[in-house]
Amino acid sequence: MSVIAENIAALRERIERAAAAAGRGAGEVTFVAATKMNDADKVKAAVAGGIDACGENRVQELIEKYEQGAYVGAPLHFIGSLQKNKVKYLVGKVDLIQSVDSRELALTIAKKAQQLQTVQDVLIEVNIGREEAKSGVMPENTDELLAELSAIEGIRVRGLMAIPPNIEFDPKNVAYFEKMHNLYVDMRSKKYNNVIIEILSMGMSGDFEEAIACGSNMVRIGSAIFGPRIYL
């Protein structure tokens, strides 16, 4: 068994324990491998190791690895900040875009989806920490954006995504996770067309267990699978 496969097996056990402690079944949390800055061979090893989906942050990197067949055998998500001029490279390739934060971006996605005669699943990214340097809709504006997106043909809102201010675990993350779960529950109570709020994507390598305890049902784990990223 490869080191990547061993890491995935150990992480899967931790995810299942965290889910059980939160009163949920082992299969109720989707394990997304955050594959940023890992080459096609490593991604293929992660898919073979049993992750539920691959999540890519950068469009150019996604295209390169897509053409190399890196994601074959697993659903593909885009989890990074997305510019409107890059949408055309994703629709038709990715199963889920996790980072929609504006009506304008949603309209661009929908237009491309309609051209391809498909419906693109998306999550609304929420700036739960109110950070100026981060993308995402402000929590109090989430309902308004949800209503706007529900009227757009070509996309389907599947839930919410957030990244707390502290990428590695910090006790304050739990408060952000709890706020996100409360918002998720509130948005689930809304009745809109093209909206099926069933995904709450939050939690990464350093804090996924705490995120699951607070209600996350999709975690995005990178360095705990592949090792620390080396930024050049």
C-alpha positions, 0 to 999 in steps of 0.5 A: 500500500502506498503512503498516500493510500495509508494516509487516506485509510487513516483519515477515513477512520478518523472521519468515521469516528468523528461522524459516529461521535456526532450521531451520523453514519460513516457514509454521511461525510464526503471525503474530498481530496484537495489536490492543489500542487500535487501531480497527476500520479499523486492524484491517481494514487488518491483516487485508487486509495478510495477518496470520494472526490477530487477538489482542485483550486486552480483552473490551469492546474485542473485542465492539465491534470484533467487531460492527463486522466488524473481524476478518472474514477472520482467526481471532480470539484472546483474548490478555489476562487473562480474568475468569470473568464475561467468558467468556460474551462470548468463547466462540462468537466467538473461535477460541483463548483464549490465557490459561487459567491455572486449572481454575476458568476452564477449567470456566467456558469449558467450560460455555459451550462445552457450552451452544453445543455447541462445543469451545473451543481454549485455551492454558495461560498460564505465569507463566514469570517468577514475577511476582506481578502477572501471571497464569499458572500456575507452571511446576512446576504446568503438568503438574498443570493440564494433567491437570486440563484434559484431563478437562474436556469442552468445551475442548481444550488446544492449547499454551502461552503466556507473556509474559516479565518484560521486554516490550521486548527484554532479553537475559534474555528469551532465558533465559525463552524457553528455559525455556518451550521446554523446558517445551513439549517436556516437555508435548508428551510427555504423553498426555492426552485433549483435549490436542494440544500444538502451539502455543508462543505467545511473542514480541512486537514487541521480541523475536519474533525471539529467541522464534522462535530459542528455539522459538516458533511463534506471535508476538503483534505490536502496536506494530511493526504499528500504531505505539506505543500511546497510553495515556490 
